[in-house]
Amino acid sequence: MEGSGSGRTDRVSSAAAPMSEPSVATRLPVGFERFHGSAFPNYQLDRAHALGFADRDELRAAAS
């Protein structure tokens, strides 16, 4: 708020900094894996795999 006396302005800069390209491309897995027989645990394990947080073999061991 301009002119409120706080010295603070609530404006967003129209010139945003350009995003830089990552130096190393990361290939995330695409698709669906059956890690667990139950739907909800399988969904959570599959999500961790798809986001690149865990390796397929690690998740298979965790699901068993």
C-alpha positions as a printed NumPy array, in Angstrom:
array([[  0.   ,   0.   ,   0.   ],
       [  1.621,   3.183,  -1.099],
       [  1.378,   6.2  ,   1.113],
       [  0.568,   4.274,   4.273],
       [  3.649,   5.622,   6.004],
       [  5.234,   2.213,   6.52 ],
       [  7.7  ,   2.713,   3.67 ],
       [  6.568,  -0.572,   2.152],
       [  5.04 ,  -0.963,  -1.276],
       [  2.961,  -3.945,  -2.327],
       [  3.809,  -3.978,  -5.995],
       [  5.039,  -6.886,  -8.056],
       [  7.827,  -6.192, -10.484],
       [  6.739,  -6.682, -14.053],
       [ 10.278,  -7.675, -15.072],
       [ 10.71 , -11.129, -13.59 ],
       [ 14.134, -12.719, -13.672],
       [ 14.45 , -15.25 , -16.496],
       [ 14.565, -18.889, -15.447],
       [ 17.837, -20.601, -16.191],
       [ 18.081, -23.978, -17.842],
       [ 19.226, -26.825, -15.592],
       [ 22.765, -27.931, -16.288],
       [ 21.891, -31.631, -16.157],
       [ 18.625, -32.995, -17.489],
       [ 16.789, -35.297, -15.108],
       [ 14.674, -38.037, -16.595],
       [ 11.721, -38.836, -14.381],
       [  9.861, -42.129, -14.818],
       [  6.585, -42.007, -16.691],
       [  3.739, -44.417, -16.144],
       [  2.315, -46.578, -13.412],
       [  4.087, -49.28 , -11.395],
       [  2.469, -51.932,  -9.236],
       [  4.535, -51.784,  -6.042],
       [  1.854, -52.896,  -3.59 ],
       [ -1.397, -54.859,  -3.738],
       [ -3.447, -52.215,  -1.908],
       [ -4.438, -49.069,  -3.767],
       [ -3.459, -46.355,  -1.283],
       [  0.048, -47.601,  -0.392],
       [  0.675, -48.297,  -4.056],
       [ -0.387, -44.755,  -4.957],
       [  2.033, -43.271,  -2.43 ],
       [  4.92 , -45.476,  -3.565],
       [  4.164, -44.771,  -7.21 ],
       [  4.078, -41.048,  -6.502],
       [  7.487, -41.169,  -4.788],
       [  8.852, -43.039,  -7.807],
       [  7.31 , -40.671, -10.364],
       [  8.705, -37.602,  -8.588],
       [ 12.176, -39.119,  -8.493],
       [ 12.425, -39.42 ,  -4.7  ],
       [ 13.172, -43.148,  -4.681],
       [ 14.507, -45.85 ,  -6.959],
       [ 12.223, -48.602,  -8.266],
       [ 14.194, -51.331,  -6.464],
       [ 14.08 , -49.43 ,  -3.142],
       [ 10.318, -49.069,  -3.41 ],
       [  9.803, -52.722,  -4.3  ],
       [ 11.785, -53.702,  -1.185],
       [  9.788, -51.255,   0.962],
       [  6.471, -52.537,  -0.381],
       [  7.291, -56.141,   0.499]])
